[in-house]
Structure formats: structure tokens, C-alpha cells
Amino acid sequence: MSWLFRAVKQIFSQNRVSRDIYENVREITSNVINSNRQFYSVATLLQFAVIVGSMEPKKRARTVSKEKYKTTLDSKAQYYLNALKVRWMQLHDVPGLFAYQLQESRPGRRLPGKCGFYAELNADRSLKRRVPQVIDSLNPTFRPKQFNFNKVDAMEVMMTIDEERDNVEVQMIINKSPITKYHTLICPDVKKELVQRITFSSLNFCTTFMRSINDPNIRLGYNSPGALASVNHLHFHLLHIPRTLYIDNVELEPLAGNYVYRLKNSESTEAICFVIGVKDTEEDIRDKVQQIHRLTEWLCNNKLPHNLFMTQDRQTNDLRVFLFVRSTYCVSKDASVFNVGFCELVGFFPLSDEAKLQNLTEPIVIERIKDITGNAYESAYRQTKRIVDGSRSTLWPFLTYATCVVISKIK
């Protein structure tokens, strides 16, 4: 069980913990191993969750009262993440649970060019993953006979988080065909059989979780139907990507309000970016999440497939929420070709074979992204301004019409 001691050391190195506590953990662990060789029990995970939970992560701006903070996701997110990492590594060693064993070191290369796209070989995912479902609508119907997250093995569920603020129950489930280490599916209210369409409560959970952890290498993504979603049961992806991505370095220009941006015209691709600041109040955050949700609802109602990506700004610790829009609807995935989901849109490319790894170029990537994007952003930018700027943008068409009427009367 040397992996466990390494994991504990890694967690401790990121937190201020005394040597006595570490030695105590080591002694407890040894006793558990000696008394129970079946070390894959929930009880053991809970024991380590408690130990990790006793450590205090780096302080972040608190958005709620002290009493309420003690019992909310804001205060517990880092503890959950620490326990999740330990559990994921533990389950990764269980024979047959994952579709394949993800290698610690994988061949990869940074594509020449100004964008800094990074491609990585992951042949097993293409060959051994579950066949993706065909989801032919942005307002799909849940089909209980198809694969959904109610059908996963109980061992695949690493933990269940009850978030009282939005009355949401979230299961953290291993991705059996992982792209990166710690690749986890965030599945809200699984028993309610929600389709793959973002809800406000799920978006608020993801936002709170991501802004409350202290690991900028943890990223969160979402693919809508028609934008590379594989399962029609609401889920988000949690990945560990320690590399600097294209999206980390893009330059932004104001779009709406003082916190919504678009990528500058000099950038190779397009996106809408909401910035949730570390000093934002609970009310500020909730307003921004509502605006993002209103935008995703508008995209669904207007049949515009989309992808979402959350990542911490490494300099400011602000949370950046990117939305990508496309005009081309992808009905199904073909593992033999270069597909575009949230990973690819932010500059990370898991590829199925060595030839593609060596032959992929920046111009090919940019051309493919522009091809699926089309002119979708024209209307998306306008709608974002309406949502964020509120009544001013909404009244503009009426005021324009009224002005024309007045001018015609004068004439």
C-alpha cells in the first residue's frame, strides 16, 4: 500500500500539518491494512476523509456568514477533492473496474504555433470506451433503458455530496474511460433522471465547488447534446490538467457588464467568458450563475449546441467560466476522426493513435473549430448583452421603433 502513503504525503505537503499527525495517520493505516487486507471499503475512505478533513486549506474569500459557512460546500470542497483523489487512485488499482489503466506518463507534444495547443496519445479510450449514445436534440427525452448513471456499479460512486443550499444531491462517479488522472463525472440528482441539459442548481454546485478548491490544475467541463455529449443523463467532467492550456493565455475584451468578456479578434477561436471574482458576494455569484444559466437555456431553445469550461485564473484566483457555441450539430462521435468537445476547444487534444499525434497541426485545428462554429457567435453575443445588461438592451428595439414613429409624425 505504498501508493497510499505517497498520496497522504502529497496531500499533507499541500497543507500545514504537523509531523505528529502524519505519523499518527501512518500508524492507523498500518493497523487497518494488517487487520483487513480488503482495503477497498467505504469505511476506510471515510476514515481518510475525516483525517484529510481535519486539515485547513488555504483561506479564500468567504461569501456567507461564519455559522453558515461551516456547513456549506464553500468550506468542504477542498476536503471532498482531497478524499476524491485518494479514492480515485485506490479504485484505479482495482482489477477490471476501469476500462483500462491510465498510464502515469503518456506521449504528447505541443503543436508548433502561437496557440500552444497540446496533443496527447490515449489509444485505449478510443478502443475500450463505452459506445457513445446518439442524442439528436438539445431538448432530449430521458430513456431509462439506455445506459444512465443509475446503472453504474456501486463501487464506481466515490462519494455523494448533499448541498443543502440548492437542495441538490451530487454523486461523484469515476469515468471508467479516463482522459486524465482523477477524471470524475459530477452527476447531480441522479435519481431524478435529468437529461443532459444544464440546470441552475447543478451549475451553481459546479461554480461553488470550483471556486472553493485550491488546485488550479483541476478543470471542469460540459458537452451539450450535439457538442460531443456521450450520455443523455446530466453530468459534468472533472479533470486534472496540470499543463498550461491555450485558454489559460487568451486575451479578453469586454462584452457586457464589467465581468463578461469575449476573446479578442486577434485570437484564433471565439468564446464567451464570465468572470466570478474571489471577492464576489454570495448575491453577486448567484446573479452571475443565473445569467449563465439563462444563456445556456437560450442556446438550447435556439438549437445551438454548446460547451462549457471552468478553470481558475492562476494569477488572480478568479473563476473563469467559458461558453463555446457552435452552429454544426454533431449527432454521434466517430472515434476514428478528430472530434471537438470542451477539451479540444480549450486546447487539449486526446488522440487515438500515434500517426494523428505526429500529424496534427495548428492550422488543421483552427480550421476544424471555425468550421463547426460558423456564425453562431453573432446571435450569442447579442443575447449575452441582453441578459447581462438587462432592460437597457431589451428596451432598445422598442425605443428605436418609437423614435422612428415620432420622426415620421414630425415630417
C-alpha positions in Angstrom: 0.0 0.0 0.0 2.9 2.4 -0.6 0.7 4.3 -3.0 -1.5 5.3 0.0 1.4 6.7 2.0 2.6 8.6 -1.1 -0.9 10.0 -1.6 -1.1 11.1 2.1 2.3 12.7 1.8 1.2 14.6 -1.3 -1.9 15.9 0.4 0.0 16.8 3.6 2.6 18.7 1.5 -0.2 21.0 0.2 -1.5 21.7 3.7 0.1 22.8 7.0 0.2 19.5 9.0 2.5 18.6 11.9 4.8 15.6 11.7 2.9 14.0 14.7 -0.3 13.9 12.7 1.4 12.3 9.7 3.0 9.6 11.9 -0.4 9.0 13.6 -2.0 8.6 10.1 0.7 6.1 9.1 0.2 4.1 12.3 -3.6 4.0 11.8 -3.2 3.0 8.2 -0.8 0.1 9.0 -3.2 -1.2 11.6 -6.1 -1.1 9.1 -4.1 -2.9 6.5 -2.9 -5.6 8.9 -6.4 -6.2 10.2 -8.2 -6.0 6.9 -6.5 -6.8 3.6 -9.6 -5.9 1.7 -8.6 -2.2 1.8 -11.3 -1.1 -0.7 -14.0 -0.4 1.8 -16.1 2.7 2.2 -15.2 2.8 5.9 -11.5 3.2 5.0 -12.3 6.0 2.6 -14.4 7.8 5.3 -11.6 7.4 7.8 -9.2 9.2 5.4 -11.8 11.8 4.5 -12.1 12.6 8.2 -8.3 12.8 8.5 -7.9 15.0 5.4 -11.0 17.0 6.5 -9.2 17.9 9.7 -6.7 20.0 7.7 -7.5 23.6 6.9 -6.9 24.6 3.2 -5.6 28.0 2.1 -8.1 30.7 3.0 -10.3 32.1 0.3 -12.9 34.9 0.4 -15.9 33.8 2.3 -19.3 34.7 0.8 -21.6 33.7 3.6 -21.8 34.1 7.3 -19.4 32.1 9.5 -22.1 29.9 11.0 -23.5 29.0 7.6 -20.0 28.6 6.1 -19.2 25.7 8.4 -22.0 23.6 6.8 -21.8 24.6 3.2 -19.9 23.4 0.1 -17.7 26.5 0.2 -15.9 25.2 3.3 -15.9 21.5 2.4 -15.0 21.5 -1.3 -11.2 21.1 -0.7 -11.8 18.2 1.7 -14.0 16.5 -0.8 -11.4 16.9 -3.5 -8.6 15.5 -1.3 -10.7 12.5 -0.4 -11.7 12.0 -4.0 -8.1 11.9 -5.2 -7.3 9.2 -2.6 -10.3 7.2 -3.6 -9.8 7.5 -7.3 -6.2 6.2 -7.0 -7.4 3.4 -4.8 -10.1 2.3 -7.3 -7.8 2.7 -10.3 -5.8 -0.3 -8.8 -8.9 -2.5 -8.6 -8.7 -5.0 -11.5 -11.4 -4.7 -14.1 -13.1 -1.7 -12.6 -11.8 0.8 -15.2 -11.9 0.1 -18.9 -8.2 0.4 -19.0 -5.3 1.5 -16.8 -4.3 5.1 -17.5 -0.6 5.4 -17.8 1.1 7.9 -15.4 3.2 9.2 -18.3 1.6 9.5 -21.8 3.3 10.5 -25.1 2.4 14.0 -26.1 3.5 17.1 -28.0 2.8 20.8 -28.1 1.8 21.8 -31.6 4.0 24.4 -33.2 2.4 27.8 -33.5 1.2 30.8 -31.4 -1.7 29.0 -29.7 0.2 26.3 -27.8 -2.3 23.5 -28.4 -1.2 20.3 -26.7 -1.9 16.8 -28.1 -1.7 13.6 -26.1 -1.9 9.9 -27.0 -4.8 8.0 -25.5 -5.4 5.0 -27.7 -7.2 2.9 -25.1 -10.0 5.4 -24.8 -10.9 5.1 -28.4 -10.7 1.3 -28.4 -12.2 0.4 -25.0 -14.7 3.1 -24.0 -18.5 2.6 -23.9 -20.2 3.2 -27.3 -21.5 6.9 -27.2 -25.2 7.4 -27.4 -26.9 9.3 -30.2 -28.6 12.3 -28.7 -30.4 14.0 -31.6 -31.9 17.0 -29.8 -31.0 19.8 -27.3 -34.2 19.0 -25.5 -34.0 15.2 -25.4 -36.2 12.7 -23.7 -34.7 10.5 -20.9 -34.7 6.9 -22.0 -34.3 4.6 -18.9 -33.5 1.5 -21.0 -30.3 3.2 -22.3 -27.2 3.4 -20.2 -27.5 6.0 -17.4 -25.8 6.7 -14.1 -28.4 4.8 -12.1 -26.9 1.6 -13.7 -23.3 2.1 -12.6 -21.7 -0.3 -10.1 -21.9 0.9 -6.5 -18.1 0.9 -6.3 -17.9 3.4 -9.1 -19.6 6.1 -6.9 -16.7 7.6 -4.9 -18.9 9.9 -2.8 -22.3 11.6 -2.6 -22.5 15.3 -1.6 -25.6 16.8 -0.3 -25.7 20.6 -0.9 -28.4 22.0 1.2 -28.3 25.5 -0.3 -29.9 24.4 -3.6 -31.3 21.1 -2.3 -29.1 19.1 -4.7 -27.6 15.6 -4.2 -24.4 15.1 -6.3 -22.7 11.8 -7.0 -19.0 11.8 -7.8 -18.5 8.8 -10.2 -15.3 7.6 -11.7 -15.1 7.9 -15.5 -14.2 4.3 -16.4 -12.5 5.6 -19.6 -10.4 8.4 -18.2 -8.8 11.2 -20.2 -6.6 12.3 -17.2 -5.9 11.2 -13.7 -8.8 11.8 -11.3 -11.2 12.0 -14.3 -14.6 12.1 -12.5 -18.2 12.6 -13.5 -20.2 15.1 -11.5 -23.7 13.8 -11.6 -26.4 15.9 -9.9 -29.7 14.4 -8.7 -29.1 11.1 -10.5 -32.4 9.5 -9.3 -34.4 12.4 -10.9 -33.2 11.2 -14.3 -32.3 14.6 -15.6 -31.4 14.9 -19.3 -28.1 16.4 -20.5 -29.2 20.0 -20.1 -27.7 22.3 -17.5 -29.9 23.2 -14.6 -29.4 26.2 -12.3 -28.7 24.0 -9.2 -26.1 21.9 -11.0 -24.4 24.9 -12.4 -24.4 26.6 -9.0 -22.9 23.5 -7.4 -20.1 23.3 -10.0 -19.3 27.0 -9.7 -19.2 26.8 -5.9 -17.0 23.7 -5.9 -14.6 25.1 -8.5 -14.1 28.5 -6.8 -13.7 26.9 -3.3 -10.8 24.5 -4.1 -7.1 25.3 -4.1 -5.9 23.4 -7.1 -5.7 25.3 -10.4 -4.9 22.1 -12.2 -8.4 20.8 -11.6 -10.7 21.8 -14.6 -14.4 21.3 -15.2 -16.2 20.8 -18.5 -19.6 20.1 -20.0 -20.7 19.0 -23.5 -24.3 19.6 -24.6 -26.2 17.3 -26.9 -24.8 18.0 -30.4 -21.5 19.1 -28.9 -20.0 15.7 -28.1 -22.2 14.6 -25.2 -22.0 10.8 -24.9 -24.7 10.0 -22.3 -28.1 11.6 -22.0 -28.0 11.9 -18.2 -26.9 15.2 -16.7 -23.2 15.2 -15.9 -20.1 17.3 -15.9 -16.5 16.3 -16.2 -13.8 16.9 -13.6 -10.2 16.5 -14.9 -6.7 17.1 -13.7 -4.8 19.0 -16.4 -1.5 20.4 -14.9 -0.4 21.9 -18.2 -0.9 25.5 -19.4 -3.6 25.4 -21.9 -4.4 27.7 -24.9 -7.5 29.0 -23.0 -5.3 30.0 -20.0 -3.4 32.6 -22.1 -6.1 34.0 -24.3 -6.6 37.8 -24.3 -10.1 39.0 -23.5 -12.1 42.2 -24.3 -15.3 43.5 -22.6 -18.6 42.2 -23.9 -21.2 43.1 -21.3 -21.3 44.5 -17.7 -17.8 44.6 -16.1 -17.4 40.8 -15.8 -18.4 39.3 -19.2 -15.8 39.1 -22.0 -15.2 37.7 -25.4 -11.9 36.6 -26.9 -10.1 39.3 -28.7 -10.3 39.3 -32.5 -6.6 38.5 -32.6 -7.3 35.1 -31.0 -7.7 32.1 -33.2 -11.1 31.0 -31.8 -14.1 32.5 -30.1 -15.7 32.2 -26.7 -17.8 34.0 -24.1 -16.2 34.3 -20.6 -17.9 35.1 -17.3 -15.5 36.0 -14.5 -16.5 35.2 -11.0 -14.2 37.1 -8.7 -12.7 35.9 -5.4 -14.2 38.9 -3.7 -17.7 38.5 -5.2 -20.5 38.3 -2.6 -23.0 35.4 -2.5 -25.5 37.6 -4.2 -23.1 38.5 -7.0 -22.2 34.9 -7.6 -25.8 33.8 -7.7 -26.7 36.6 -10.2 -23.8 35.5 -12.5 -24.8 31.9 -12.3 -28.4 32.8 -13.2 -27.2 34.7 -16.2 -25.0 31.9 -17.4 -28.0 29.5 -17.0 -30.3 31.9 -18.8 -27.8 31.9 -21.7 -27.5 28.1 -21.8 -31.3 27.9 -21.8 -31.4 30.3 -24.7 -28.9 28.3 -26.6 -30.9 25.1 -26.1 -34.1 26.8 -27.2 -32.4 28.2 -30.3 -30.9 24.8 -31.2 -27.3 26.0 -30.7 -25.0 23.2 -29.3 -22.5 24.4 -26.8 -19.7 23.5 -24.4 -18.8 24.9 -21.0 -15.4 25.0 -19.3 -14.5 26.3 -15.8 -10.9 27.0 -14.7 -9.2 29.1 -12.0 -7.1 32.1 -13.2 -3.7 31.2 -11.9 -2.8 34.8 -11.3 -5.9 36.2 -9.6 -7.7 33.0 -8.4 -10.8 34.3 -10.1 -13.0 31.6 -11.6 -13.4 31.8 -15.4 -16.5 30.2 -16.9 -16.1 29.9 -20.7 -19.0 29.1 -23.1 -18.4 27.9 -26.6 -21.1 27.9 -29.2 -21.4 26.1 -32.5 -23.7 26.1 -35.5 -22.9 22.5 -36.6 -24.7 19.7 -34.7 -22.7 16.6 -34.0 -25.2 13.7 -33.8 -22.7 11.0 -32.9 -19.0 10.6 -32.2 -16.7 8.8 -34.6 -13.6 7.7 -32.7 -11.7 7.4 -36.0 -11.7 11.2 -36.7 -10.8 14.4 -34.9 -13.8 15.4 -32.8 -14.3 18.7 -31.0 -15.6 18.9 -27.4 -14.7 21.1 -24.5 -11.2 19.6 -24.2 -10.3 20.4 -27.7 -11.8 23.9 -27.6 -9.6 24.9 -24.7 -6.5 23.5 -26.4 -6.2 19.9 -25.1 -6.4 17.0 -27.6 -6.5 13.4 -26.6 -5.8 11.4 -29.7 -6.4 7.8 -30.7 -3.2 6.9 -32.5 0.5 7.8 -32.9 0.0 9.0 -36.6 -2.6 11.6 -35.5 -0.4 12.7 -32.7 2.5 13.4 -35.0 0.5 14.8 -37.9 -1.9 17.2 -36.2 -1.1 20.8 -36.8 -2.4 24.1 -35.5 -3.9 25.2 -38.9 -5.9 21.9 -39.0 -7.2 22.5 -35.5 -8.2 26.1 -36.2 -9.9 25.3 -39.4 -11.9 22.5 -37.8 -13.0 24.7 -34.9 -14.0 27.5 -37.2 -15.9 25.1 -39.4 -18.2 23.8 -36.6 -18.5 27.3 -35.1 -19.9 29.0 -38.2 -21.6 32.3 -37.4 -23.1 31.1 -34.1 -21.5 33.7 -32.0 -23.2 36.6 -33.7 -26.5 35.9 -32.1 -24.9 34.6 -28.9 -23.0 37.8 -28.3 -26.2 39.8 -28.7 -28.2 37.6 -26.4 -25.4 37.8 -23.7 -25.6 41.6 -23.8 -29.4 41.4 -23.4 -29.1 39.1 -20.4 -26.3 40.9 -18.6 -27.3 44.5 -19.4 -30.9 43.8 -18.6 -33.7 46.1 -19.5 -31.5 48.6 -21.4 -30.8 46.1 -24.2 -34.3 44.7 -24.0 -35.9 48.1 -24.5 -33.6 49.2 -27.3 -35.7 47.7 -30.2 -38.8 49.3 -28.7 -37.1 52.7 -28.3 -35.8 52.6 -31.8 -39.2 51.9 -33.2 -40.8 54.7 -31.1 -38.2 57.1 -32.3 -38.9 56.3 -35.9 -42.7 56.8 -35.3 -42.0 60.3 -33.7 -39.8 61.3 -36.6 -42.4 60.2 -39.1 -45.1 62.3 -37.3 -42.8 65.4 -37.3 -42.3 65.0 -41.0 
